[in-house]
Amino acid sequence: KGGAGAGLHVRLAKLFSLVAVTPAIMVTIFSALFLNFGLQTWFAERVSTAIEQSEGVAKAVLLEHRKGIQADAVAIANELNYNAPVLMRNPGAFNRMLSSHAALKSLSVAIVVDGSGQNLGRSEYNLVEEIEDIPLAALKIASSGQIVVLSPEKDDRVRALIRLSRFVDAYLLV
């Protein structure tokens, strides 16, 4: 204090502090503005409209897929029922027929189970190793002759269950 150059030293320290802080302040202001305008564009009306429309399209595709899986299940069940006498005596032919139908219709799973969930026949091309338990309510509905479409909200698969009328206690799951 009071020494030669003390005032110059204080002025240089203030100047260097100002030079060091200015870019940080400018970057902060620019980032805040950029983030604010960026978020406004994300939640703009056009974006929310596009999201709503894509959700509508997704629901329509899911509904169409449900109808398609029902048609595939009926077609395969009719073929299995027609060939039931031969297929009951020959498990290899049963599995081959399931495999050919699964490949032809691009199904990831084609399996025949009984009322207790035991595997009676299985496609060679199943993408799912282990089939999870089929709900008892679905088995009950299918046993009355209706097609049951299973598509839980959290699952990304659509499955159909149909009773095979010419077999004893057998259900086709695709």
TIRO-2110 file (N, C-alpha, C; in Angstrom, 1 decimal):
// TIRO-2110
0.8, -1.2, 0.0, N, 1, A
0.0, 0.0, 0.0, CA, 1, A
0.9, 1.2, 0.0, C, 1, A
0.5, 2.1, -0.9, N, 2, A
1.3, 3.4, -1.0, CA, 2, A
2.6, 3.2, -1.6, C, 2, A
3.0, 2.0, -2.0, N, 3, A
4.3, 1.8, -2.7, CA, 3, A
4.2, 2.1, -4.2, C, 3, A
5.4, 2.2, -4.8, N, 4, A
5.4, 2.5, -6.2, CA, 4, A
4.7, 1.4, -7.0, C, 4, A
3.8, 1.8, -7.8, N, 5, A
3.1, 0.8, -8.7, CA, 5, A
2.0, 0.1, -8.0, C, 5, A
1.6, 0.4, -6.8, N, 6, A
0.5, -0.3, -6.1, CA, 6, A
-0.8, 0.0, -6.8, C, 6, A
-1.0, 1.2, -7.2, N, 7, A
-2.3, 1.6, -7.9, CA, 7, A
-2.4, 0.9, -9.3, C, 7, A
-1.2, 0.8, -10.0, N, 8, A
-1.2, 0.1, -11.2, CA, 8, A
-1.5, -1.4, -11.0, C, 8, A
-0.9, -2.0, -10.0, N, 9, A
-1.2, -3.4, -9.7, CA, 9, A
-2.7, -3.6, -9.5, C, 9, A
-3.3, -2.8, -8.7, N, 10, A
-4.8, -2.9, -8.4, CA, 10, A
-5.6, -2.8, -9.7, C, 10, A
-5.2, -1.8, -10.6, N, 11, A
-5.9, -1.7, -11.8, CA, 11, A
-5.7, -2.9, -12.7, C, 11, A
-4.5, -3.4, -12.8, N, 12, A
-4.3, -4.6, -13.6, CA, 12, A
-5.0, -5.8, -13.1, C, 12, A
-5.1, -6.0, -11.8, N, 13, A
-5.9, -7.1, -11.2, CA, 13, A
-7.3, -7.0, -11.6, C, 13, A
-7.9, -5.7, -11.5, N, 14, A
-9.3, -5.5, -11.8, CA, 14, A
-9.5, -5.8, -13.3, C, 14, A
-8.6, -5.3, -14.2, N, 15, A
-8.7, -5.5, -15.6, CA, 15, A
-8.7, -7.0, -16.0, C, 15, A
-7.7, -7.8, -15.4, N, 16, A
-7.6, -9.2, -15.7, CA, 16, A
-8.8, -9.9, -15.2, C, 16, A
-9.4, -9.5, -14.0, N, 17, A
-10.6, -10.2, -13.5, CA, 17, A
-11.8, -9.9, -14.4, C, 17, A
-11.9, -8.7, -14.9, N, 18, A
-13.0, -8.4, -15.9, CA, 18, A
-12.8, -9.2, -17.2, C, 18, A
-11.6, -9.3, -17.7, N, 19, A
-11.3, -10.1, -18.9, CA, 19, A
-11.6, -11.6, -18.7, C, 19, A
-11.4, -12.1, -17.5, N, 20, A
-11.6, -13.5, -17.2, CA, 20, A
-13.1, -13.8, -17.0, C, 20, A
-13.8, -12.9, -16.4, N, 21, A
-15.3, -13.2, -16.1, CA, 21, A
-16.2, -12.9, -17.3, C, 21, A
-15.8, -12.0, -18.1, N, 22, A
-16.7, -11.6, -19.2, CA, 22, A
-17.1, -12.8, -20.1, C, 22, A
-16.2, -13.6, -20.6, N, 23, A
-16.6, -14.8, -21.4, CA, 23, A
-17.5, -15.7, -20.7, C, 23, A
-17.2, -15.9, -19.4, N, 24, A
-18.1, -16.9, -18.6, CA, 24, A
-19.5, -16.3, -18.5, C, 24, A
-19.7, -15.0, -18.3, N, 25, A
-21.0, -14.4, -18.3, CA, 25, A
-21.7, -14.5, -19.6, C, 25, A
-20.9, -14.3, -20.7, N, 26, A
-21.5, -14.3, -22.1, CA, 26, A
-22.0, -15.7, -22.4, C, 26, A
-21.2, -16.7, -22.1, N, 27, A
-21.5, -18.1, -22.3, CA, 27, A
-22.8, -18.5, -21.5, C, 27, A
-22.8, -18.1, -20.3, N, 28, A
-24.0, -18.4, -19.4, CA, 28, A
-25.3, -17.8, -20.0, C, 28, A
-25.2, -16.5, -20.5, N, 29, A
-26.4, -15.9, -21.1, CA, 29, A
-26.8, -16.6, -22.4, C, 29, A
-25.8, -16.8, -23.2, N, 30, A
-26.1, -17.5, -24.5, CA, 30, A
-26.7, -18.9, -24.2, C, 30, A
-26.2, -19.7, -23.3, N, 31, A
-26.7, -21.0, -23.0, CA, 31, A
-28.1, -21.0, -22.5, C, 31, A
-28.4, -20.0, -21.6, N, 32, A
-29.7, -19.9, -21.0, CA, 32, A
-30.7, -19.5, -22.1, C, 32, A
-30.4, -18.6, -23.0, N, 33, A
-31.3, -18.3, -24.1, CA, 33, A
-31.5, -19.4, -25.1, C, 33, A
-30.4, -20.1, -25.4, N, 34, A
-30.4, -21.3, -26.3, CA, 34, A
-31.3, -22.4, -25.8, C, 34, A
-31.1, -22.7, -24.5, N, 35, A
-31.9, -23.7, -23.8, CA, 35, A
-33.4, -23.3, -23.8, C, 35, A
-33.7, -22.1, -23.4, N, 36, A
-35.0, -21.6, -23.4, CA, 36, A
-35.7, -21.8, -24.7, C, 36, A
-35.1, -21.3, -25.8, N, 37, A
-35.7, -21.4, -27.1, CA, 37, A
-35.8, -22.8, -27.6, C, 37, A
-34.8, -23.6, -27.3, N, 38, A
-34.7, -25.0, -27.7, CA, 38, A
-35.9, -25.8, -27.1, C, 38, A
-36.1, -25.5, -25.8, N, 39, A
-37.2, -26.2, -25.1, CA, 39, A
-38.6, -25.8, -25.6, C, 39, A
-38.7, -24.5, -26.0, N, 40, A
-39.9, -24.0, -26.5, CA, 40, A
-40.2, -24.7, -27.9, C, 40, A
-39.2, -25.0, -28.7, N, 41, A
-39.4, -25.6, -30.0, CA, 41, A
-39.8, -27.1, -29.7, C, 41, A
-39.3, -27.7, -28.7, N, 42, A
-39.6, -29.1, -28.5, CA, 42, A
-41.1, -29.3, -28.1, C, 42, A
-41.6, -28.3, -27.4, N, 43, A
-42.9, -28.4, -26.9, CA, 43, A
-43.9, -27.5, -27.7, C, 43, A
-43.5, -27.2, -28.8, N, 44, A
-44.4, -26.3, -29.7, CA, 44, A
-45.6, -27.2, -30.1, C, 44, A
-46.6, -26.5, -30.6, N, 45, A
-47.8, -27.1, -31.0, CA, 45, A
-47.6, -28.1, -32.2, C, 45, A
-46.7, -27.8, -33.1, N, 46, A
-46.5, -28.7, -34.2, CA, 46, A
-45.9, -30.0, -33.8, C, 46, A
-45.0, -29.9, -32.8, N, 47, A
-44.4, -31.1, -32.3, CA, 47, A
-45.4, -32.0, -31.5, C, 47, A
-46.2, -31.4, -30.7, N, 48, A
-47.2, -32.1, -29.9, CA, 48, A
-48.3, -32.7, -30.9, C, 48, A
-48.6, -32.0, -31.9, N, 49, A
-49.5, -32.5, -32.9, CA, 49, A
-48.9, -33.7, -33.6, C, 49, A
-47.7, -33.7, -34.0, N, 50, A
-47.0, -34.8, -34.6, CA, 50, A
-47.0, -36.0, -33.7, C, 50, A
-46.7, -35.8, -32.4, N, 51, A
-46.7, -36.9, -31.5, CA, 51, A
-48.0, -37.5, -31.3, C, 51, A
-49.1, -36.7, -31.3, N, 52, A
-50.4, -37.3, -31.1, CA, 52, A
-50.8, -38.1, -32.4, C, 52, A
-50.5, -37.6, -33.6, N, 53, A
-50.8, -38.3, -34.8, CA, 53, A
-50.0, -39.6, -34.9, C, 53, A
-48.8, -39.6, -34.5, N, 54, A
-48.0, -40.8, -34.5, CA, 54, A
-48.5, -41.8, -33.5, C, 54, A
-49.1, -41.4, -32.4, N, 55, A
-49.7, -42.3, -31.4, CA, 55, A
-50.9, -42.9, -32.1, C, 55, A
-51.7, -42.1, -32.8, N, 56, A
-52.9, -42.6, -33.5, CA, 56, A
-52.5, -43.7, -34.5, C, 56, A
-51.5, -43.4, -35.3, N, 57, A
-51.0, -44.4, -36.3, CA, 57, A
-50.5, -45.7, -35.6, C, 57, A
-49.8, -45.5, -34.5, N, 58, A
-49.4, -46.7, -33.8, CA, 58, A
-50.5, -47.6, -33.3, C, 58, A
-51.6, -46.9, -32.8, N, 59, A
-52.8, -47.7, -32.3, CA, 59, A
-53.5, -48.4, -33.5, C, 59, A
-53.5, -47.7, -34.6, N, 60, A
-54.1, -48.3, -35.8, CA, 60, A
-53.3, -49.5, -36.3, C, 60, A
-52.0, -49.4, -36.2, N, 61, A
-51.2, -50.5, -36.6, CA, 61, A
-51.3, -51.7, -35.7, C, 61, A
-51.4, -51.4, -34.4, N, 62, A
-51.6, -52.5, -33.4, CA, 62, A
-53.0, -53.2, -33.6, C, 62, A
-54.0, -52.4, -33.9, N, 63, A
-55.3, -53.0, -34.2, CA, 63, A
-55.3, -53.9, -35.4, C, 63, A
-54.6, -53.4, -36.4, N, 64, A
-54.5, -54.2, -37.7, CA, 64, A
-53.7, -55.5, -37.4, C, 64, A
-52.7, -55.4, -36.6, N, 65, A
-51.9, -56.5, -36.2, CA, 65, A
-52.7, -57.5, -35.4, C, 65, A
-53.5, -57.0, -34.6, N, 66, A
-54.4, -57.9, -33.8, CA, 66, A
-55.3, -58.7, -34.7, C, 66, A
-55.9, -58.0, -35.7, N, 67, A
-56.8, -58.7, -36.7, CA, 67, A
-56.0, -59.7, -37.5, C, 67, A
-54.8, -59.3, -37.9, N, 68, A
-54.0, -60.3, -38.7, CA, 68, A
-53.6, -61.5, -37.9, C, 68, A
-53.3, -61.4, -36.6, N, 69, A
-52.9, -62.5, -35.8, CA, 69, A
-54.1, -63.4, -35.6, C, 69, A
-55.3, -62.8, -35.5, N, 70, A
-56.5, -63.6, -35.3, CA, 70, A
-56.7, -64.5, -36.6, C, 70, A
-56.5, -63.9, -37.8, N, 71, A
-56.7, -64.6, -39.0, CA, 71, A
-55.7, -65.7, -39.2, C, 71, A
-54.4, -65.4, -38.8, N, 72, A
-53.4, -66.4, -38.8, CA, 72, A
-53.7, -67.6, -37.9, C, 72, A
-54.2, -67.3, -36.7, N, 73, A
-54.5, -68.3, -35.7, CA, 73, A
-55.6, -69.2, -36.3, C, 73, A
-56.6, -68.6, -36.9, N, 74, A
-57.8, -69.4, -37.4, CA, 74, A
-57.3, -70.3, -38.5, C, 74, A
-56.5, -69.7, -39.4, N, 75, A
-56.0, -70.5, -40.6, CA, 75, A
-55.2, -71.7, -40.1, C, 75, A
-54.3, -71.5, -39.2, N, 76, A
-53.4, -72.6, -38.7, CA, 76, A
-54.2, -73.6, -37.9, C, 76, A
-55.2, -73.1, -37.1, N, 77, A
-56.0, -74.0, -36.3, CA, 77, A
-56.9, -74.9, -37.2, C, 77, A
-57.4, -74.3, -38.3, N, 78, A
-58.2, -75.1, -39.3, CA, 78, A
-57.3, -76.2, -39.9, C, 78, A
-56.1, -75.9, -40.3, N, 79, A
-55.2, -76.8, -40.9, CA, 79, A
-54.9, -78.0, -39.9, C, 79, A
-54.6, -77.6, -38.7, N, 80, A
-54.2, -78.6, -37.7, CA, 80, A
-55.4, -79.5, -37.4, C, 80, A
-56.6, -78.9, -37.3, N, 81, A
-57.8, -79.7, -37.0, CA, 81, A
-58.1, -80.6, -38.1, C, 81, A
-57.9, -80.2, -39.4, N, 82, A
-58.1, -81.0, -40.5, CA, 82, A
-57.2, -82.2, -40.5, C, 82, A
-56.0, -82.0, -40.1, N, 83, A
-55.0, -83.1, -40.1, CA, 83, A
-54.8, -83.8, -38.8, C, 83, A
-55.7, -83.6, -37.9, N, 84, A
-55.6, -84.0, -36.5, CA, 84, A
-55.3, -85.5, -36.4, C, 84, A
-56.0, -86.4, -37.1, N, 85, A
-55.7, -87.9, -36.9, CA, 85, A
-54.3, -88.2, -37.2, C, 85, A
-53.7, -87.6, -38.2, N, 86, A
-52.3, -87.9, -38.6, CA, 86, A
-51.3, -87.3, -37.6, C, 86, A
-51.6, -86.1, -37.2, N, 87, A
-50.7, -85.3, -36.3, CA, 87, A
-50.6, -85.9, -34.9, C, 87, A
-51.8, -86.4, -34.4, N, 88, A
-51.7, -87.0, -33.1, CA, 88, A
-50.8, -88.2, -33.0, C, 88, A
-50.7, -88.9, -34.1, N, 89, A
-49.8, -90.1, -34.0, CA, 89, A
-48.4, -89.8, -34.4, C, 89, A
-48.1, -88.6, -35.0, N, 90, A
-46.8, -88.3, -35.4, CA, 90, A
-46.3, -87.0, -34.9, C, 90, A
-45.7, -86.9, -33.7, N, 91, A
-45.2, -85.6, -33.2, CA, 91, A
-44.3, -84.8, -34.1, C, 91, A
-43.4, -85.6, -34.8, N, 92, A
-42.5, -84.9, -35.8, CA, 92, A
-43.2, -84.2, -36.9, C, 92, A
-44.2, -84.8, -37.4, N, 93, A
-45.0, -84.1, -38.5, CA, 93, A
-45.8, -83.0, -37.9, C, 93, A
-46.2, -83.1, -36.6, N, 94, A
-46.9, -82.0, -36.0, CA, 94, A
-46.0, -80.8, -35.8, C, 94, A
-44.8, -81.0, -35.4, N, 95, A
-43.9, -79.9, -35.2, CA, 95, A
-43.5, -79.3, -36.6, C, 95, A
-43.3, -80.2, -37.6, N, 96, A
-43.0, -79.7, -38.9, CA, 96, A
-44.1, -78.8, -39.5, C, 96, A
-45.3, -79.2, -39.3, N, 97, A
-46.5, -78.4, -39.8, CA, 97, A
-46.5, -77.1, -39.1, C, 97, A
-46.3, -77.1, -37.8, N, 98, A
-46.3, -75.8, -37.0, CA, 98, A
-45.1, -74.9, -37.5, C, 98, A
-44.0, -75.5, -37.8, N, 99, A
-42.8, -74.8, -38.3, CA, 99, A
-43.1, -74.2, -39.6, C, 99, A
-43.7, -74.9, -40.5, N, 100, A
-44.0, -74.4, -41.9, CA, 100, A
-45.0, -73.3, -41.8, C, 100, A
-46.0, -73.4, -41.0, N, 101, A
-47.0, -72.3, -40.9, CA, 101, A
-46.4, -71.1, -40.2, C, 101, A
-45.5, -71.3, -39.2, N, 102, A
-44.9, -70.1, -38.5, CA, 102, A
-44.0, -69.4, -39.5, C, 102, A
-43.2, -70.2, -40.3, N, 103, A
-42.4, -69.5, -41.3, CA, 103, A
-43.2, -68.8, -42.4, C, 103, A
-44.2, -69.5, -42.9, N, 104, A
-45.0, -68.9, -43.9, CA, 104, A
-45.7, -67.6, -43.5, C, 104, A
-46.2, -67.6, -42.3, N, 105, A
-46.9, -66.4, -41.8, CA, 105, A
-46.0, -65.4, -41.0, C, 105, A
-44.7, -65.7, -40.9, N, 106, A
-43.7, -64.9, -40.2, CA, 106, A
-44.1, -64.7, -38.8, C, 106, A
-44.4, -65.8, -38.1, N, 107, A
-44.8, -65.7, -36.7, CA, 107, A
-43.5, -66.0, -35.8, C, 107, A
-43.4, -65.3, -34.7, N, 108, A
-42.3, -65.5, -33.9, CA, 108, A
-42.5, -66.7, -32.9, C, 108, A
-43.8, -67.1, -32.7, N, 109, A
-44.1, -68.2, -31.9, CA, 109, A
-45.3, -68.9, -32.5, C, 109, A
-45.2, -70.3, -32.5, N, 110, A
-46.3, -71.1, -32.8, CA, 110, A
-46.2, -72.4, -32.0, C, 110, A
-47.1, -72.5, -31.1, N, 111, A
-46.9, -73.6, -30.1, CA, 111, A
-48.3, -74.1, -29.8, C, 111, A
-48.4, -75.4, -29.5, N, 112, A
-49.7, -76.0, -29.1, CA, 112, A
-49.5, -76.5, -27.6, C, 112, A
-50.4, -76.1, -26.7, N, 113, A
-50.3, -76.5, -25.3, CA, 113, A
-51.6, -77.1, -24.9, C, 113, A
-51.6, -77.8, -23.8, N, 114, A
-52.8, -78.3, -23.2, CA, 114, A
-53.3, -77.3, -22.2, C, 114, A
-54.4, -77.7, -21.5, N, 115, A
-55.0, -76.8, -20.5, CA, 115, A
-54.1, -76.5, -19.3, C, 115, A
-53.2, -77.3, -19.1, N, 116, A
-52.3, -77.1, -17.9, CA, 116, A
-51.0, -76.3, -18.4, C, 116, A
-50.9, -76.0, -19.6, N, 117, A
-49.7, -75.3, -20.1, CA, 117, A
-48.6, -76.2, -20.6, C, 117, A
-48.8, -77.5, -20.7, N, 118, A
-47.8, -78.5, -21.1, CA, 118, A
-47.7, -78.3, -22.7, C, 118, A
-46.4, -78.4, -23.1, N, 119, A
-46.1, -78.3, -24.6, CA, 119, A
-46.5, -79.6, -25.3, C, 119, A
-47.4, -79.5, -26.3, N, 120, A
-47.8, -80.6, -27.1, CA, 120, A
-47.1, -80.6, -28.5, C, 120, A
-46.8, -79.4, -29.0, N, 121, A
-46.1, -79.3, -30.2, CA, 121, A
-45.5, -77.9, -30.3, C, 121, A
-44.4, -77.8, -31.1, N, 122, A
-43.7, -76.5, -31.1, CA, 122, A
-43.1, -76.3, -32.4, C, 122, A
-43.1, -75.0, -32.9, N, 123, A
-42.4, -74.7, -34.1, CA, 123, A
-40.9, -74.7, -33.9, C, 123, A
-40.1, -75.0, -34.9, N, 124, A
-38.7, -75.0, -34.7, CA, 124, A
-38.2, -73.5, -34.7, C, 124, A
-38.9, -72.6, -35.2, N, 125, A
-38.5, -71.2, -35.4, CA, 125, A
-38.9, -70.3, -34.3, C, 125, A
-39.3, -70.8, -33.2, N, 126, A
-39.7, -69.9, -32.1, CA, 126, A
-38.6, -69.0, -31.7, C, 126, A
-38.9, -67.7, -31.6, N, 127, A
-37.9, -66.7, -31.2, CA, 127, A
-37.9, -66.6, -29.7, C, 127, A
-38.9, -67.1, -29.0, N, 128, A
-39.0, -67.0, -27.6, CA, 128, A
-38.7, -68.4, -27.0, C, 128, A
-37.8, -68.5, -26.2, N, 129, A
-37.4, -69.8, -25.6, CA, 129, A
-38.5, -70.4, -24.7, C, 129, A
-38.9, -69.6, -23.8, N, 130, A
-39.9, -70.1, -22.8, CA, 130, A
-41.2, -69.3, -22.9, C, 130, A
-42.3, -70.0, -23.0, N, 131, A
-43.6, -69.3, -23.1, CA, 131, A
-44.0, -69.0, -21.7, C, 131, A
-44.4, -67.8, -21.4, N, 132, A
-44.9, -67.5, -20.0, CA, 132, A
-46.3, -68.0, -19.9, C, 132, A
-46.7, -68.1, -18.6, N, 133, A
-48.0, -68.7, -18.3, CA, 133, A
-49.1, -68.0, -19.0, C, 133, A
-50.1, -68.8, -19.5, N, 134, A
-51.3, -68.3, -20.2, CA, 134, A
-52.3, -68.0, -19.1, C, 134, A
-52.9, -66.9, -19.0, N, 135, A
-53.9, -66.6, -18.0, CA, 135, A
-55.1, -67.6, -18.0, C, 135, A
-55.5, -68.0, -16.9, N, 136, A
-56.6, -69.0, -16.8, CA, 136, A
-57.9, -68.4, -17.5, C, 136, A
-58.1, -67.1, -17.3, N, 137, A
-59.3, -66.5, -17.9, CA, 137, A
-59.3, -66.7, -19.5, C, 137, A
-58.0, -66.5, -20.0, N, 138, A
-57.9, -66.7, -21.5, CA, 138, A
-58.2, -68.1, -21.9, C, 138, A
-57.7, -69.1, -21.1, N, 139, A
-57.9, -70.5, -21.5, CA, 139, A
-59.4, -70.8, -21.4, C, 139, A
-60.1, -70.2, -20.4, N, 140, A
-61.5, -70.4, -20.3, CA, 140, A
-62.3, -69.9, -21.5, C, 140, A
-61.9, -68.7, -21.9, N, 141, A
-62.6, -68.1, -23.0, CA, 141, A
-62.3, -68.9, -24.3, C, 141, A
-61.1, -69.3, -24.5, N, 142, A
-60.7, -70.1, -25.7, CA, 142, A
-61.4, -71.4, -25.7, C, 142, A
-61.6, -72.0, -24.5, N, 143, A
-62.2, -73.3, -24.5, CA, 143, A
-63.7, -73.2, -24.9, C, 143, A
-64.3, -72.0, -24.9, N, 144, A
-65.6, -71.9, -25.3, CA, 144, A
-65.7, -71.7, -26.8, C, 144, A
-64.6, -71.7, -27.5, N, 145, A
-64.5, -71.6, -29.0, CA, 145, A
-64.2, -70.2, -29.5, C, 145, A
-63.9, -69.3, -28.7, N, 146, A
-63.5, -67.9, -29.1, CA, 146, A
-62.0, -67.8, -29.3, C, 146, A
-61.6, -66.8, -30.1, N, 147, A
-60.2, -66.5, -30.2, CA, 147, A
-59.9, -65.4, -29.2, C, 147, A
-58.8, -65.7, -28.4, N, 148, A
-58.4, -64.7, -27.4, CA, 148, A
-57.2, -64.1, -27.9, C, 148, A
-57.2, -62.7, -27.9, N, 149, A
-56.0, -62.0, -28.3, CA, 149, A
-55.4, -61.4, -27.0, C, 149, A
-54.1, -61.7, -26.8, N, 150, A
-53.4, -61.2, -25.6, CA, 150, A
-52.4, -60.2, -26.0, C, 150, A
-52.6, -59.0, -25.5, N, 151, A
-51.6, -58.0, -25.8, CA, 151, A
-51.5, -57.0, -24.6, C, 151, A
-50.8, -57.4, -23.6, N, 152, A
-50.7, -56.5, -22.4, CA, 152, A
-50.1, -55.2, -22.7, C, 152, A
-50.4, -54.2, -22.0, N, 153, A
-49.9, -52.8, -22.2, CA, 153, A
-48.4, -52.7, -22.1, C, 153, A
-47.8, -53.4, -21.2, N, 154, A
-46.3, -53.3, -21.0, CA, 154, A
-45.5, -54.2, -22.0, C, 154, A
-46.2, -55.1, -22.7, N, 155, A
-45.6, -56.0, -23.6, CA, 155, A
-45.6, -55.5, -25.0, C, 155, A
-44.6, -55.8, -25.8, N, 156, A
-44.6, -55.4, -27.2, CA, 156, A
-45.0, -56.5, -28.2, C, 156, A
-45.7, -57.5, -27.6, N, 157, A
-46.1, -58.6, -28.5, CA, 157, A
-47.6, -58.7, -28.5, C, 157, A
-48.1, -59.3, -29.6, N, 158, A
-49.6, -59.6, -29.7, CA, 158, A
-49.6, -61.1, -29.9, C, 158, A
-50.4, -61.8, -29.0, N, 159, A
-50.5, -63.2, -29.1, CA, 159, A
-52.0, -63.6, -29.2, C, 159, A
-52.2, -64.7, -29.9, N, 160, A
-53.6, -65.2, -30.1, CA, 160, A
-53.7, -66.6, -29.6, C, 160, A
-54.8, -67.0, -28.9, N, 161, A
-55.0, -68.3, -28.4, CA, 161, A
-56.3, -68.8, -28.9, C, 161, A
-56.3, -70.0, -29.5, N, 162, A
-57.5, -70.6, -30.0, CA, 162, A
-57.5, -72.1, -29.7, C, 162, A
-58.7, -72.6, -29.4, N, 163, A
-58.8, -74.0, -29.1, CA, 163, A
-58.8, -74.9, -30.3, C, 163, A
-58.1, -76.0, -30.3, N, 164, A
-58.1, -76.9, -31.4, CA, 164, A
-59.2, -77.9, -31.1, C, 164, A
-60.3, -77.9, -31.9, N, 165, A
-61.5, -78.7, -31.7, CA, 165, A
-61.3, -80.2, -31.9, C, 165, A
-60.5, -80.6, -32.7, N, 166, A
-60.3, -82.0, -33.0, CA, 166, A
-59.2, -82.7, -32.2, C, 166, A
-58.7, -81.9, -31.2, N, 167, A
-57.7, -82.5, -30.3, CA, 167, A
-58.3, -82.5, -28.9, C, 167, A
-57.8, -83.3, -28.0, N, 168, A
-58.3, -83.4, -26.7, CA, 168, A
-57.5, -82.3, -25.9, C, 168, A
-58.2, -81.3, -25.4, N, 169, A
-57.6, -80.3, -24.5, CA, 169, A
-56.3, -79.7, -25.1, C, 169, A
-56.4, -79.1, -26.3, N, 170, A
-55.3, -78.5, -27.0, CA, 170, A
-55.6, -77.1, -27.5, C, 170, A
-54.6, -76.2, -27.3, N, 171, A
-54.8, -74.8, -27.7, CA, 171, A
-53.6, -74.4, -28.5, C, 171, A
-53.9, -73.6, -29.6, N, 172, A
-52.8, -73.1, -30.4, CA, 172, A
-52.5, -71.7, -29.9, C, 172, A
-51.2, -71.4, -29.7, N, 173, A
-50.8, -70.1, -29.3, CA, 173, A
-49.8, -69.6, -30.3, C, 173, A
-50.2, -68.4, -31.0, N, 174, A
-49.3, -67.8, -32.0, CA, 174, A
-49.0, -66.4, -31.6, C, 174, A
END
